[in-house]
Amino acid sequence: MASALRKFPFSLQILLGLVLGVALGFLARANDLSWLTGTLDTVGHLFVQLLKLAVPPLVFTAIVVSVVSLRGVANAARLALKTLLWFGITALIAVSLGIGLGLLTDPGKGVTLDLSGAAAPKKTGSWTDFLTGIVPTNPIGAFVEGNVLQIVFLALVVGAAALLIGEAAEPFVALNRSLLAIVQKALWWVIRLAPIGTLGLIGNAVASYGWDLLAPLAKFTTAVYVGCAIVLFVVYPVLLLAAGRLNPLRFFAGAWPAIELAFVSRSSVGTMPVTQRSVERLGVPREYASFAVPFGATTKMDGCAAIYPALAAIFVAQVFGVHLGVTDYLLIAFVSVVGSAATAGLTGAIVMLTLTLSTLGLPLAGAGLLLAIDPILDMIRTATNVAGQALVPTVVAAREGTLDRTAYNSAGRRELTDADGADRPARSDELAPVPA
């Protein structure tokens, strides 16, 4: 049974989970089966909790190891700067598209919602909170609370110190490599549960929301999906062709396992091992990929931190009757490019949204209007995030002349699976063929 399941393409397993989840969700909603809705909610919640369980050790060890790995990369400082530059360029393109789409569609005009019931979300963000929240007062507390932004800060500092110390830090670095391999192996087990998690997450969303809640927010929901789709299937292919002279179809064939898992899991960090494996299979050198992907998984958010907050800010402003000027749109762009790390790779983008709203002086209660449909929006946002996290190192490696184009052009012809260890590529006999 297990052997037969392993031979069944993982992408089809997820697709079947999605279809079955939608069917069970509609069944539960149509027949008012609260027990089925509760079961679907529990299954989906457990899957997300398992992903979150691995986040603190995964982020810390991955970033420490990735920073130290720069020692073996030629022109490491230039690569790091170019990575950050491309993060900023793609974020600016994405937020500009989000603003343009918001002005074109007017997602908040004509929306009639009960504003008396709207309340500011409990978890909010502001520039003061963001800046002061970077540095933890207690390093242990950062891990206990699961504060990814603080864990990233600690990992960058520790990794940089280990890099400068050199040989004396090797035992510590070796320990982190071992811990990273262990965490990644355990996380692969969780990832294999993605079809079941998909069934629960999608099924609960359909059972809980159906079309009733989406109806008044249909224009906004459509705008978010269209905006992310344009970035995914128009902007990214153009950048691959223009900046890297790369075939976009081969990129999506290689990166699709990560994009697909991101869509159903709604976690950039939880998807990180699959993203890194996909990027390496696309021909990006492992030493560079081990830096760029973990760093991008916590800071590179074209969906959650660019398209979505731009559209949401315009939506909230129109619902509450607040006029936005040119300065406000420039502020939205600035917040999106600079404040992406506030989303920290976890499910949901409420912190980034409240950061944007507070910067513009818009009512934070507006974010409360969107909380109910956030899981539905978060799927396409996270898929866009992860695609961007795979795109940037691929483009940078291509422009630096370090991309293995033979590997790139053959990417996606085999199924991505969990290898026996995180320190080597999968063997050909471990990989089952999938459609290109």
QUIBEL-V905073 format. One record per pair of residues at least 12 apart in sequence whose ideal C-beta (glycine too) atoms are under 10 Angstrom apart, sorted by the first residue. I is the first residue (numbers start at 0). J is the second residue. D is the distance in whole Angstrom. If there is no record, write none. Layout:
# QUIBEL-V905073
I:J:D  I:J:D
This chain:
# QUIBEL-V905073
4:191:9  4:194:10  5:191:9  5:414:10  5:416:8  5:417:10  5:429:10  5:431:8  6:414:10  6:431:6  7:194:10  7:414:10  7:431:8  8:414:6  8:431:6  8:432:8  8:433:5  8:434:8  9:190:9  9:191:8  9:193:8  9:194:8  9:256:7  9:259:9  9:260:9  9:273:10  9:414:6  9:415:7  9:416:7  9:417:10  9:431:9  9:433:8  10:194:10  10:255:7  10:256:7  10:259:6  10:260:9  10:414:8  10:415:9  10:433:6  10:434:9  11:194:9  11:414:10  11:433:8  11:434:10  12:191:9  12:193:8  12:194:4  12:195:9  12:197:9  13:193:6  13:194:5  13:195:10  13:196:9  13:197:5  13:198:10  13:256:9  13:259:6  13:260:7  13:262:9  13:263:6  13:264:10  14:194:8  14:197:9  14:259:9  14:263:10  15:194:7  15:197:9  15:198:9  16:192:10  16:193:7  16:194:4  16:195:6  16:196:8  16:197:4  16:198:4  16:199:9  16:200:9  16:201:8  16:202:9  16:263:8  17:194:8  17:197:5  17:198:8  17:200:9  17:201:5  17:202:9  17:259:10  17:262:9  17:263:7  18:197:9  18:198:9  18:201:9  19:194:9  19:195:10  19:197:9  19:198:5  19:201:9  19:202:8  20:39:7  20:42:9  20:43:9  20:194:9  20:195:9  20:196:9  20:197:6  20:198:4  20:199:7  20:200:7  20:201:4  20:202:4  20:203:8  20:204:8  20:205:7  20:206:9  20:263:9  21:198:9  21:201:6  21:202:7  21:204:9  21:205:6  21:206:10  22:198:10  22:201:10  22:202:8  22:205:9  23:35:6  23:36:9  23:38:9  23:39:6  23:198:7  23:199:9  23:201:9  23:202:5  23:203:9  23:205:8  23:206:8  24:36:8  24:39:7  24:198:9  24:199:10  24:200:10  24:201:7  24:202:4  24:203:7  24:204:7  24:205:3  24:206:4  24:207:8  24:208:9  24:209:8  25:202:9  25:205:6  25:206:8  25:209:8  26:202:9  26:205:9  26:206:8  27:39:7  27:202:7  27:203:9  27:205:8  27:206:4  27:207:9  27:209:10  28:202:10  28:205:7  28:206:5  28:207:8  28:208:9  28:209:5  28:210:10  28:211:9  29:206:9  29:209:9  31:206:10  32:206:8  33:206:9  35:202:8  35:203:10  35:206:7  36:202:8  36:203:6  36:205:9  36:206:4  36:207:7  37:203:9  37:206:9  38:199:8  38:202:9  38:203:9  38:206:10  39:198:7  39:199:5  39:200:8  39:201:8  39:202:4  39:203:4  39:204:9  39:205:9  39:206:6  39:207:9  40:199:7  40:200:9  40:202:9  40:203:4  40:204:10  40:206:8  40:207:8  41:199:7  41:203:9  42:192:9  42:195:6  42:196:7  42:197:10  42:198:7  42:199:3  42:200:8  42:202:8  42:203:8  43:195:9  43:196:6  43:197:8  43:198:8  43:199:3  43:200:4  43:201:8  43:202:7  43:203:5  43:204:8  43:263:10  43:264:10  43:265:10  43:374:9  44:196:9  44:199:7  44:200:9  44:203:8  45:189:10  45:192:9  45:195:9  45:196:8  45:199:8  46:189:7  46:190:10  46:192:6  46:193:7  46:194:10  46:195:7  46:196:3  46:197:8  46:198:9  46:199:6  46:200:7  46:263:9  46:264:7  46:266:10  46:269:9  47:196:7  47:199:9  47:200:7  47:264:7  47:265:7  47:266:7  47:269:8  47:345:10  47:346:6  47:374:10  48:189:10  49:185:9  49:186:9  49:188:9  49:189:5  49:190:10  49:192:7  49:196:8  49:264:10  49:269:9  50:186:8  50:189:6  50:190:8  50:192:10  50:193:9  50:196:8  50:260:10  50:264:6  50:265:9  50:266:5  50:268:8  50:269:4  50:270:9  50:345:9  50:346:8  51:145:7  51:147:10  51:266:7  51:268:9  51:269:7  51:345:7  51:346:8  52:145:9  52:182:10  52:185:9  52:186:9  52:189:8  52:269:10  53:182:6  53:183:9  53:185:6  53:186:5  53:188:10  53:189:7  53:190:10  53:266:10  53:268:8  53:269:7  53:271:9  53:272:9  54:142:10  54:145:6  54:147:6  54:150:8  54:182:10  54:186:9  54:266:8  54:268:5  54:269:7  54:271:9  54:296:10  54:297:10  54:343:9  54:344:8  54:345:7  55:141:8  55:142:5  55:143:9  55:144:9  55:145:6  55:146:9  55:147:8  55:149:10  55:150:6  55:182:9  55:268:10  56:142:8  56:150:9  56:175:10  56:178:6  56:179:8  56:181:9  56:182:5  56:185:9  56:186:10  57:147:10  57:150:10  57:178:9  57:179:7  57:182:5  57:183:7  57:185:9  57:186:7  57:268:7  57:269:8  57:271:7  57:272:8  57:293:8  57:296:9  57:344:10  58:142:10  58:145:10  58:147:6  58:148:10  58:150:5  58:151:6  58:153:9  58:154:7  58:182:10  58:268:6  58:271:8  58:293:7  58:296:8  58:297:6  58:343:9  58:344:8  59:138:10  59:141:9  59:142:8  59:147:10  59:150:5  59:151:8  59:153:7  59:154:5  59:157:8  59:158:9  59:175:8  59:178:9  59:179:9  59:182:9  59:293:10  60:154:8  60:158:10  60:174:9  60:175:5  60:176:8  60:177:9  60:178:5  60:179:4  60:180:9  60:181:9  60:182:6  60:183:9  60:293:9  61:154:8  61:158:10  61:175:9  61:178:10  61:179:6  61:182:8  61:183:8  61:268:9  61:271:7  61:272:9  61:275:8  61:289:8  61:290:9  61:292:8  61:293:4  61:294:9  61:296:8  61:297:9  62:150:8  62:151:6  62:152:10  62:153:9  62:154:4  62:155:6  62:157:9  62:158:6  62:175:9  62:179:10  62:289:10  62:290:8  62:293:5  62:294:7  62:296:9  62:297:8  63:153:9  63:154:5  63:155:9  63:156:10  63:157:6  63:158:4  63:159:9  63:160:10  63:161:7  63:162:9  63:168:10  63:171:8  63:172:7  63:174:10  63:175:5  63:176:9  63:178:9  63:179:8  63:293:9  64:154:9  64:158:8  64:161:9  64:172:7  64:173:10  64:175:5  64:176:6  64:178:9  64:179:6  64:180:10  64:289:6  64:290:9  64:293:8  65:154:9  65:155:10  65:158:7  65:179:9  65:275:9  65:286:9  65:287:9  65:288:9  65:289:5  65:290:4  65:291:8  65:292:8  65:293:5  65:294:7  66:79:9  66:154:8  66:155:7  66:156:9  66:157:8  66:158:3  66:159:6  66:160:9  66:161:7  66:162:6  66:172:10  66:289:9  66:290:7  66:293:9  66:294:9  67:157:10  67:158:6  67:159:9  67:160:10  67:161:5  67:162:5  67:164:10  67:165:10  67:168:8  67:169:9  67:171:9  67:172:5  67:175:8  67:176:9  67:289:9  67:290:9  68:158:9  68:162:9  68:172:9  68:176:10  68:285:8  68:286:5  68:287:8  68:288:9  68:289:5  68:290:6  69:158:9  69:159:9  69:162:7  69:286:7  69:287:8  69:289:9  69:290:6  70:161:9  70:162:6  70:163:10  70:165:8  70:172:10  70:286:9  71:284:10  71:285:10  71:286:5  71:287:10  72:284:8  72:285:10  72:286:5  72:287:6  72:289:9  72:290:7  72:401:9  73:284:10  73:286:9  73:287:10  73:399:9  73:401:9  74:399:8  74:401:10  75:162:9  75:286:9  75:287:9  75:290:8  77:395:10  77:399:8  78:284:10  78:286:10  78:287:6  78:290:8  78:291:8  78:392:9  78:395:7  78:396:9  78:399:7  78:401:9  79:287:9  79:290:7  79:291:9  79:294:8  79:395:10  81:291:10  81:391:9  81:392:10  81:394:9  81:395:5  81:396:10  81:398:8  81:399:8  82:287:8  82:290:8  82:291:5  82:294:7  82:295:8  82:299:9  82:391:6  82:392:7  82:394:10  82:395:6  82:396:10  83:291:10  83:294:9  83:298:9  83:299:10  83:391:9  84:391:9  84:395:9  85:238:9  85:242:8  85:291:9  85:295:10  85:299:9  85:387:9  85:390:8  85:391:5  85:392:9  85:394:6  85:395:6  85:398:9  86:291:9  86:294:9  86:295:7  86:298:7  86:299:5  86:300:10  86:301:9  86:336:9  86:339:8  86:387:8  86:388:9  86:391:6  86:395:10  87:299:10  87:335:10  87:336:5  87:337:9  87:339:9  88:238:8  88:242:9  88:336:9  88:391:9  88:394:10  89:230:8  89:234:8  89:235:8  89:238:7  89:299:8  89:301:6  89:305:8  89:336:10  89:387:6  89:390:7  89:391:7  89:394:9  90:298:10  90:299:8  90:300:8  90:301:6  90:304:7  90:305:5  90:306:10  90:332:9  90:335:6  90:336:5  90:337:9  90:338:10  90:339:6  90:387:8  91:301:10  91:305:8  91:332:6  91:333:10  91:335:8  91:336:6  92:230:8  92:234:6  92:235:10  92:237:9  92:238:8  92:301:8  92:305:8  93:226:8  93:227:9  93:229:9  93:230:5  93:234:7  93:235:10  93:300:9  93:301:4  93:302:8  93:304:9  93:305:4  93:306:5  93:307:10  93:309:8  93:332:10  93:335:8  93:336:9  93:383:8  93:384:10  93:387:8  94:226:10  94:301:8  94:304:8  94:305:4  94:306:7  94:307:10  94:308:8  94:309:5  94:310:10  94:328:9  94:331:6  94:332:5  94:333:9  94:334:9  94:335:4  94:336:7  94:339:10  94:355:10  95:305:9  95:306:10  95:309:8  95:328:9  95:331:10  95:332:7  95:335:9  96:225:10  96:226:6  96:227:9  96:229:6  96:230:6  96:233:9  96:234:7  96:301:9  96:305:8  96:306:7  96:309:8  96:310:10  97:222:9  97:223:9  97:226:5  97:227:9  97:229:10  97:230:9  97:301:9  97:302:10  97:305:6  97:306:4  97:307:7  97:308:8  97:309:3  97:310:5  97:311:9  97:312:9  97:313:8  97:331:8  97:332:9  97:335:8  98:226:10  98:305:10  98:306:9  98:309:5  98:310:8  98:312:9  98:313:7  98:323:9  98:327:10  98:328:5  98:329:10  98:331:6  98:332:7  98:335:9  99:226:9  99:229:10  99:309:9  99:328:10  100:222:6  100:223:9  100:225:7  100:226:5  100:229:8  100:306:8  100:309:8  100:310:7  100:313:9  101:219:9  101:222:7  101:226:9  101:306:9  101:309:6  101:310:5  101:311:9  101:312:8  101:313:4  101:314:7  101:316:9  101:317:9  101:323:9  101:328:9  101:331:9  102:309:10  102:313:7  102:323:9  102:328:8  103:222:9  104:218:6  104:219:8  104:221:8  104:222:5  104:225:8  104:226:9  104:310:8  104:313:9  104:314:10  105:218:8  105:219:10  105:222:9  105:313:8  105:314:9  105:317:6  106:216:8  106:217:9  106:218:5  106:219:4  106:220:9  106:221:8  106:222:5  106:223:9  106:310:6  106:311:9  106:313:6  106:314:5  106:315:10  106:317:7  106:318:9  107:216:10  107:218:8  107:219:7  107:310:9  107:311:9  107:312:10  107:313:7  107:314:4  107:315:7  107:316:7  107:317:3  107:318:4  107:319:8  107:320:9  107:321:10  107:365:9  107:368:10  108:218:8  108:313:10  108:314:9  108:317:5  108:318:9  109:215:9  109:218:8  109:317:9  109:318:10  110:215:6  110:216:7  110:217:10  110:218:8  110:219:8  110:314:8  110:317:8  110:318:6  110:368:9  111:215:7  111:318:9  112:215:6  112:216:8  112:318:7  112:365:10  112:368:6  113:368:9  114:318:7  114:319:7  114:362:9  114:364:7  114:365:9  114:367:10  114:368:8  115:364:10  116:364:9  116:367:8  116:368:9  117:315:10  117:318:9  117:319:9  117:362:8  117:363:9  117:364:4  117:365:7  117:366:9  117:367:5  117:368:5  117:369:10  117:370:10  118:363:9  118:364:6  118:366:9  118:367:5  118:368:10  118:370:9  119:353:8  119:356:9  119:357:10  119:362:8  119:363:4  119:364:5  119:365:9  119:366:7  119:367:6  120:347:10  120:349:5  120:350:9  120:352:9  120:353:7  120:363:7  120:364:9  120:365:10  120:366:5  120:367:6  120:369:9  120:370:6  120:373:10  121:349:9  121:367:10  121:370:10  122:347:9  122:349:6  122:350:6  122:353:8  122:366:9  122:370:10  123:349:8  123:350:7  123:352:9  123:353:4  123:354:8  123:356:9  123:357:7  123:363:6  123:366:8  124:334:10  124:338:8  124:341:6  124:342:9  124:349:8  124:350:4  124:351:7  124:352:8  124:353:5  124:354:4  124:355:8  124:356:9  124:357:7  124:358:9  124:363:10  124:366:10  125:341:10  125:350:10  125:353:7  125:354:6  125:356:10  125:357:5  125:358:8  125:363:9  126:334:9  126:337:10  126:338:8  126:341:9  126:354:7  126:357:8  126:358:7  127:357:9  128:341:9  128:350:9  128:353:9  128:354:8  128:357:9  129:148:8  129:334:10  129:337:10  129:338:6  129:340:8  129:341:5  129:350:8  129:351:10  129:354:6  129:357:10  132:146:7  132:148:6  132:149:7  132:152:9  132:341:8  132:343:10  132:350:10  133:146:10  133:148:6  133:149:7  133:151:8  133:152:5  133:153:10  133:340:8  133:341:10  134:148:10  134:149:7  134:152:6  134:153:9  134:156:10  135:148:9  135:149:4  135:150:8  135:152:7  135:153:7  136:149:9  137:149:9  138:150:9  138:152:10  138:153:6  138:156:10  138:157:9  141:153:6  145:343:9  145:345:8  146:343:8  147:267:10  147:268:7  147:296:9  147:297:6  147:340:9  147:342:9  147:343:4  147:344:6  147:345:6  148:297:8  148:298:9  148:340:6  148:341:7  148:342:9  148:343:5  148:344:9  148:345:10  148:350:9  149:343:9  150:268:10  150:297:8  150:343:9  151:293:9  151:294:8  151:296:10  151:297:5  151:298:8  151:340:7  151:343:7  151:344:9  152:340:9  154:175:9  154:293:9  154:294:10  154:297:9  155:294:9  155:297:10  157:171:8  157:175:9  158:172:9  158:175:9  158:290:9  161:175:8  176:421:9  176:422:8  177:422:10  179:272:10  179:289:9  179:293:10  179:421:7  179:422:9  180:420:6  180:421:5  180:422:6  181:421:9  182:272:9  182:421:9  183:271:9  183:272:5  183:273:10  183:275:9  183:276:9  183:417:9  183:418:10  183:420:9  183:421:4  183:422:10  184:272:9  184:417:8  184:418:9  184:419:9  184:420:8  184:421:7  186:268:10  186:269:7  186:270:10  186:271:8  186:272:6  186:273:9  186:417:9  186:421:10  187:272:7  187:273:9  187:276:9  187:416:9  187:417:4  187:418:9  187:421:8  188:417:8  189:264:9  189:269:8  189:272:10  190:256:9  190:260:6  190:264:8  190:269:8  190:270:8  190:272:7  190:273:6  190:417:8  191:416:9  191:417:7  193:259:9  193:260:6  193:263:6  193:264:6  193:269:10  193:270:10  193:273:9  194:263:9  196:260:10  196:263:7  196:264:7  197:259:9  197:260:9  197:262:9  197:263:4  197:264:8  197:378:10  198:263:9  199:263:10  200:263:6  200:264:8  200:265:8  200:346:10  200:374:7  200:378:8  201:262:10  201:263:7  201:374:9  201:375:9  201:378:9  203:374:8  204:372:9  204:374:5  204:375:6  204:378:9  205:375:9  207:371:9  207:374:9  208:371:7  208:372:7  208:374:8  208:375:7  212:371:6  212:372:6  212:375:9  213:371:10  213:372:6  213:375:7  215:368:9  215:372:10  216:314:8  216:368:8  216:369:7  216:371:9  216:372:6  216:375:9  216:376:9  218:314:9  219:310:7  219:311:8  219:313:9  219:314:5  219:315:10  219:317:10  219:318:10  219:368:10  219:369:8  219:372:8  219:376:9  220:310:10  220:369:10  220:372:6  220:375:7  220:376:7  220:379:10  222:306:9  222:307:10  222:310:5  222:311:10  222:313:9  222:314:8  223:302:8  223:306:7  223:307:6  223:309:10  223:310:6  223:311:8  223:314:10  223:369:10  223:372:9  223:375:9  223:376:5  223:377:10  223:379:7  223:380:7  223:383:10  224:306:10  224:375:9  224:376:8  224:378:9  224:379:5  224:380:9  224:383:10  225:306:10  225:310:10  225:379:10  226:301:10  226:302:9  226:305:9  226:306:4  226:307:8  226:309:8  226:310:6  226:379:9  226:380:10  226:383:9  227:301:8  227:302:5  227:303:10  227:305:10  227:306:6  227:307:8  227:310:10  227:376:9  227:378:10  227:379:5  227:380:6  227:381:10  227:382:7  227:383:4  227:384:9  227:386:9  228:379:7  228:382:10  228:383:8  229:306:9  229:383:10  230:301:6  230:302:8  230:305:8  230:306:6  230:379:10  230:383:6  230:386:8  230:387:8  230:390:10  231:251:9  231:258:8  231:301:9  231:302:9  231:379:8  231:382:7  231:383:6  231:386:6  231:387:9  231:390:10  232:247:8  232:251:8  232:386:9  233:247:10  234:301:9  234:383:10  234:387:9  234:390:9  235:247:7  235:250:8  235:251:9  235:254:10  235:301:9  235:383:9  235:386:6  235:387:7  235:389:9  235:390:5  235:391:10  235:393:10  235:394:9  236:248:8  236:250:8  236:251:8  236:390:10  238:250:10  238:387:10  238:390:7  238:391:9  238:393:10  238:394:6  239:251:9  239:390:7  239:393:7  239:394:7  239:397:8  241:394:10  242:390:10  242:393:10  242:394:5  242:395:9  242:397:7  242:398:6  243:390:9  243:393:7  243:394:5  243:395:9  243:396:8  243:397:3  243:398:6  243:402:8  243:404:10  243:407:9  244:397:7  244:398:9  244:404:9  245:281:9  245:282:10  245:390:10  245:393:7  245:394:8  245:396:10  245:397:6  245:402:8  245:404:8  245:407:7  245:408:9  246:404:10  246:407:8  246:408:7  246:410:10  247:390:10  248:411:8  248:435:8  249:281:8  249:282:10  249:404:10  249:406:10  249:407:6  249:408:6  249:409:8  249:410:6  249:411:6  249:412:9  249:435:9  250:277:10  250:281:7  250:386:9  250:389:8  250:390:7  250:393:6  250:394:9  250:407:8  250:410:8  250:411:9  251:386:8  251:389:10  251:410:9  251:411:8  252:277:10  252:280:10  252:281:9  252:407:10  252:408:10  252:409:9  252:410:6  252:411:2  252:412:7  252:433:9  252:434:9  252:435:6  253:276:10  253:277:6  253:278:8  253:279:10  253:280:5  253:281:4  253:282:9  253:283:10  253:389:8  253:393:9  253:406:9  253:407:7  253:408:10  253:409:9  253:410:3  253:411:5  253:412:9  253:413:10  253:415:9  254:273:9  254:274:8  254:277:5  254:278:7  254:280:9  254:281:7  254:385:8  254:386:6  254:388:9  254:389:4  254:390:8  254:393:8  254:410:8  254:411:8  254:415:10  255:277:8  255:386:9  255:389:10  255:410:10  255:411:7  255:415:9  255:433:9  256:270:9  256:273:6  256:274:9  256:276:8  256:277:6  256:280:9  256:411:9  256:414:8  256:415:4  256:416:9  256:433:9  257:270:6  257:271:9  257:272:9  257:273:4  257:274:4  257:275:9  257:276:8  257:277:5  257:278:8  257:292:9  257:382:9  257:385:5  257:386:8  257:388:8  257:389:6  257:415:8  258:270:9  258:273:9  258:274:9  258:277:9  258:381:9  258:382:5  258:383:9  258:384:10  258:385:6  258:386:5  258:388:10  258:389:8  259:273:9  259:382:8  259:385:9  260:272:10  260:273:5  260:274:9  260:277:10  260:381:9  260:382:9  260:385:8  260:415:10  261:273:8  261:274:8  261:296:10  261:302:9  261:377:10  261:378:8  261:379:10  261:380:9  261:381:5  261:382:5  261:383:9  261:384:7  261:385:4  261:386:8  261:388:9  261:389:10  262:377:9  262:378:5  262:379:7  262:380:10  262:381:7  262:382:4  262:383:9  262:385:9  263:378:7  263:381:9  263:382:9  264:346:8  264:377:10  264:378:9  264:381:7  264:382:10  264:385:10  265:303:10  265:345:9  265:346:4  265:347:8  265:348:10  265:373:9  265:374:7  265:376:10  265:377:5  265:378:6  265:379:10  265:380:8  265:381:5  265:382:9  265:384:10  266:296:9  266:344:7  266:345:6  266:346:5  266:347:10  266:377:9  266:381:7  266:384:10  266:385:9  267:295:8  267:296:5  267:297:8  267:298:10  267:299:8  267:300:7  267:302:9  267:303:8  267:342:8  267:343:9  267:344:4  267:345:8  267:346:9  267:380:10  267:381:6  267:382:10  267:384:5  267:385:6  267:387:10  267:388:7  268:293:9  268:296:5  268:297:7  268:343:8  268:344:4  268:345:7  268:346:9  269:296:9  269:344:8  269:345:9  269:346:8  269:381:9  270:292:10  270:296:8  270:344:9  270:381:8  270:382:9  270:384:9  270:385:5  270:388:9  270:389:10  271:292:6  271:293:6  271:295:9  271:296:4  271:297:9  271:344:8  271:385:9  271:388:8  272:292:9  272:293:10  272:296:10  272:417:9  272:421:7  273:292:10  273:385:9  273:389:10  273:415:7  273:417:9  274:288:9  274:291:10  274:292:5  274:293:9  274:295:8  274:296:7  274:384:10  274:385:6  274:386:9  274:388:6  274:389:6  274:392:10  275:288:6  275:289:7  275:291:9  275:292:4  275:293:7  275:295:10  275:296:9  275:388:9  275:389:9  275:392:9  275:421:9  276:288:9  276:292:9  276:415:6  276:416:9  276:417:9  276:418:8  276:421:9  276:424:8  276:425:8  277:292:9  277:385:9  277:388:10  277:389:6  277:393:10  277:410:8  277:411:9  277:415:6  278:291:8  278:292:6  278:295:9  278:388:8  278:389:5  278:390:9  278:391:9  278:392:6  278:393:7  278:396:9  278:410:10  279:292:9  279:392:10  279:403:9  279:406:8  279:410:10  279:424:7  279:425:10  280:403:10  280:406:7  280:407:9  280:409:9  280:410:5  280:411:8  280:412:10  280:413:8  280:415:7  280:424:8  280:425:8  280:430:10  281:389:7  281:390:10  281:392:9  281:393:5  281:396:9  281:397:10  281:402:8  281:403:8  281:404:10  281:406:7  281:407:5  281:408:10  281:409:10  281:410:5  281:411:9  282:393:8  282:396:7  282:397:9  282:401:9  282:402:5  282:403:3  282:404:6  282:405:7  282:406:4  282:407:4  282:408:8  282:409:9  282:410:7  283:389:9  283:391:10  283:392:5  283:393:6  283:394:10  283:395:8  283:396:5  283:397:9  283:401:8  283:402:6  283:403:8  283:406:9  283:407:9  284:392:9  284:396:7  284:399:9  284:401:5  284:402:8  284:403:8  285:422:9  285:423:10  285:424:8  286:401:10  287:392:6  287:395:8  287:396:6  287:399:8  287:401:7  287:402:10  288:389:9  288:392:6  288:393:9  288:396:8  289:392:10  290:392:8  291:388:8  291:389:9  291:391:7  291:392:4  291:393:9  291:395:7  291:396:9  292:385:10  292:388:6  292:389:8  292:391:9  292:392:6  293:344:10  293:388:9  294:340:10  294:388:9  294:391:10  294:392:9  295:339:10  295:344:9  295:384:9  295:385:9  295:387:7  295:388:4  295:389:8  295:390:9  295:391:6  295:392:7  296:343:9  296:344:5  296:384:8  296:385:8  296:388:6  297:339:9  297:340:7  297:342:9  297:343:6  297:344:5  297:345:9  297:388:10  298:338:10  298:339:5  298:340:5  298:341:9  298:342:8  298:343:9  298:344:8  298:388:9  299:339:7  299:340:9  299:342:10  299:344:9  299:384:7  299:385:9  299:387:5  299:388:5  299:389:10  299:390:9  299:391:7  299:392:10  300:335:9  300:338:9  300:339:5  300:340:8  300:341:9  300:342:5  300:343:9  300:344:8  300:348:7  300:351:7  300:380:8  300:381:9  300:383:9  300:384:5  300:385:10  300:387:8  300:388:9  301:335:9  301:339:8  301:380:9  301:383:5  301:384:6  301:385:10  301:386:8  301:387:4  301:388:9  301:390:9  301:391:10  302:342:9  302:348:8  302:376:9  302:377:8  302:378:10  302:379:7  302:380:3  302:381:6  302:382:7  302:383:3  302:384:5  302:385:9  302:386:9  302:387:8  303:335:10  303:339:8  303:341:9  303:342:5  303:343:10  303:344:9  303:345:9  303:346:10  303:347:8  303:348:4  303:349:10  303:350:9  303:351:6  303:352:9  303:376:9  303:377:8  303:380:5  303:381:7  303:383:8  303:384:6  304:334:8  304:335:6  304:336:9  304:337:10  304:338:7  304:339:4  304:340:8  304:341:7  304:342:5  304:348:7  304:350:10  304:351:5  304:352:9  304:354:9  304:355:9  304:380:9  304:384:8  305:331:9  305:332:9  305:334:10  305:335:4  305:336:8  305:339:8  305:351:9  305:380:9  305:383:9  305:384:9  305:387:9  306:335:9  306:348:10  306:379:9  306:380:7  306:383:7  306:384:10  307:335:9  307:342:10  307:348:6  307:351:8  307:352:7  307:355:9  307:369:9  307:373:10  307:376:7  307:377:9  307:379:9  307:380:5  307:383:9  308:331:7  308:334:7  308:335:6  308:338:9  308:339:10  308:342:9  308:348:7  308:351:5  308:352:5  308:353:9  308:354:8  308:355:4  308:356:8  308:358:10  308:359:10  308:366:10  309:328:8  309:331:5  309:332:8  309:334:9  309:335:7  309:355:8  310:331:10  310:376:10  311:331:10  311:348:9  311:351:9  311:352:5  311:353:10  311:355:7  311:356:8  311:361:10  311:365:8  311:366:7  311:368:9  311:369:6  311:376:9  312:327:8  312:328:9  312:330:9  312:331:6  312:334:9  312:335:10  312:352:8  312:355:5  312:356:6  312:358:9  312:359:6  312:361:6  312:365:8  312:366:10  313:327:9  313:328:9  313:331:8  313:361:10  314:365:8  314:368:8  314:369:8  315:352:9  315:355:9  315:356:6  315:359:9  315:361:5  315:362:7  315:363:9  315:364:9  315:365:3  315:366:7  315:367:10  315:368:7  315:369:8  316:356:9  316:359:8  316:360:10  316:361:6  316:362:9  316:365:8  317:365:10  318:361:10  318:362:9  318:364:10  318:365:6  318:368:7  319:361:7  319:362:5  319:364:8  319:365:6  319:368:10  321:359:8  321:360:8  321:361:6  321:362:8  321:365:9  323:359:7  323:361:9  326:359:10  327:358:9  327:359:5  327:360:9  327:361:9  328:359:9  330:355:8  330:358:6  330:359:6  330:360:10  331:355:6  331:358:8  331:359:7  333:355:10  333:358:8  334:351:8  334:354:6  334:355:5  334:356:10  334:357:10  334:358:5  334:359:8  335:351:8  335:354:10  335:355:7  338:350:9  338:351:7  338:354:6  338:355:8  338:358:8  339:351:7  339:384:9  341:353:9  341:354:5  341:355:10  342:354:9  342:380:9  342:381:10  342:384:8  344:381:9  344:384:8  344:385:10  344:388:9  345:381:10  346:373:9  346:374:8  346:377:6  346:378:10  346:380:10  346:381:7  347:370:9  347:373:6  347:374:8  347:376:9  347:377:6  347:380:9  347:381:9  348:366:10  348:369:10  348:373:8  348:376:8  348:377:7  348:380:6  348:381:9  348:384:9  349:366:6  349:367:9  349:369:9  349:370:7  349:373:7  349:377:10  350:366:10  352:365:9  352:366:5  352:369:7  352:370:10  352:373:9  353:365:9  353:366:5  353:367:10  393:407:8  393:410:10  406:424:10  409:435:10  410:435:9  411:433:8  411:434:9  411:435:6  412:430:9  412:432:7  412:433:8  412:434:9  412:435:6  413:425:8  413:427:7  413:429:9  413:430:4  413:431:7  413:432:6  413:433:7  413:435:10  414:429:9  414:430:5  414:431:4  414:432:7  414:433:5  415:430:7  415:431:10  415:433:9  416:429:6  416:430:6  416:431:7  417:429:8  418:430:9
